[in-house]
Amino acid sequence: MARNKQTSRKKRLAKAGTQTRWAPFWTVPKCYGTGRAVHPGRHTHVKRNWRRIKTQA
């Protein structure tokens, strides 16, 4: 990749970086109730890692 990135490419990469985060912790009791312990990563729709799956940026 080039040393100086285009603005459009940087925006696409920034969005892809935020999509891989876990969901907020408060979504677990909202979905399942207070008695269930579930990892917040299960609520993240886009599961991507920089080594495994590449983006089309």
C-alpha beads as a LAMMPS data file, in Angstrom:
LAMMPS data file: protein, C-alpha beads

57 atoms
56 bonds

1 atom types
1 bond types

-500.0 500.0 xlo xhi
-500.0 500.0 ylo yhi
-500.0 500.0 zlo zhi

Masses

1 110.0

Atoms # bond

1 1 1 0.000 0.000 0.000
2 1 1 1.189 3.496 -0.701
3 1 1 2.772 5.562 2.021
4 1 1 0.288 8.416 1.459
5 1 1 -3.261 7.079 1.409
6 1 1 -6.164 8.690 -0.425
7 1 1 -8.868 10.182 1.758
8 1 1 -11.529 7.852 0.387
9 1 1 -9.414 4.796 1.131
10 1 1 -8.665 6.014 4.642
11 1 1 -12.391 6.477 5.286
12 1 1 -13.142 2.950 4.070
13 1 1 -10.389 1.458 6.216
14 1 1 -11.519 3.439 9.264
15 1 1 -15.068 2.165 8.875
16 1 1 -13.857 -1.423 8.485
17 1 1 -11.776 -1.035 11.633
18 1 1 -14.735 0.054 13.724
19 1 1 -16.962 -2.769 12.431
20 1 1 -14.775 -5.432 14.037
21 1 1 -15.243 -4.151 17.585
22 1 1 -17.401 -5.884 20.153
23 1 1 -20.928 -4.686 20.664
24 1 1 -21.561 -2.459 23.715
25 1 1 -21.837 -4.332 27.008
26 1 1 -25.368 -3.088 27.644
27 1 1 -26.742 -4.990 24.629
28 1 1 -26.389 -8.309 26.494
29 1 1 -29.004 -7.685 29.210
30 1 1 -31.156 -5.871 26.665
31 1 1 -31.310 -8.944 24.417
32 1 1 -31.241 -11.813 26.921
33 1 1 -32.233 -10.342 30.284
34 1 1 -30.093 -9.759 33.360
35 1 1 -29.574 -13.421 34.248
36 1 1 -27.740 -14.535 31.102
37 1 1 -24.001 -14.122 30.615
38 1 1 -23.152 -13.820 26.914
39 1 1 -20.028 -12.373 25.341
40 1 1 -20.703 -9.027 23.598
41 1 1 -18.738 -10.195 20.562
42 1 1 -21.670 -12.380 19.582
43 1 1 -23.665 -9.262 18.722
44 1 1 -21.076 -7.960 16.266
45 1 1 -22.269 -8.698 12.739
46 1 1 -19.033 -8.148 10.827
47 1 1 -16.377 -10.463 12.229
48 1 1 -13.146 -9.693 10.389
49 1 1 -9.490 -9.931 11.308
50 1 1 -6.667 -8.180 9.496
51 1 1 -4.815 -11.467 9.033
52 1 1 -7.680 -13.722 7.985
53 1 1 -10.167 -11.781 5.888
54 1 1 -9.144 -8.823 3.730
55 1 1 -11.276 -5.818 2.827
56 1 1 -11.857 -4.504 -0.677
57 1 1 -10.216 -1.156 0.122

Bonds

1 1 1 2
2 1 2 3
3 1 3 4
4 1 4 5
5 1 5 6
6 1 6 7
7 1 7 8
8 1 8 9
9 1 9 10
10 1 10 11
11 1 11 12
12 1 12 13
13 1 13 14
14 1 14 15
15 1 15 16
16 1 16 17
17 1 17 18
18 1 18 19
19 1 19 20
20 1 20 21
21 1 21 22
22 1 22 23
23 1 23 24
24 1 24 25
25 1 25 26
26 1 26 27
27 1 27 28
28 1 28 29
29 1 29 30
30 1 30 31
31 1 31 32
32 1 32 33
33 1 33 34
34 1 34 35
35 1 35 36
36 1 36 37
37 1 37 38
38 1 38 39
39 1 39 40
40 1 40 41
41 1 41 42
42 1 42 43
43 1 43 44
44 1 44 45
45 1 45 46
46 1 46 47
47 1 47 48
48 1 48 49
49 1 49 50
50 1 50 51
51 1 51 52
52 1 52 53
53 1 53 54
54 1 54 55
55 1 55 56
56 1 56 57
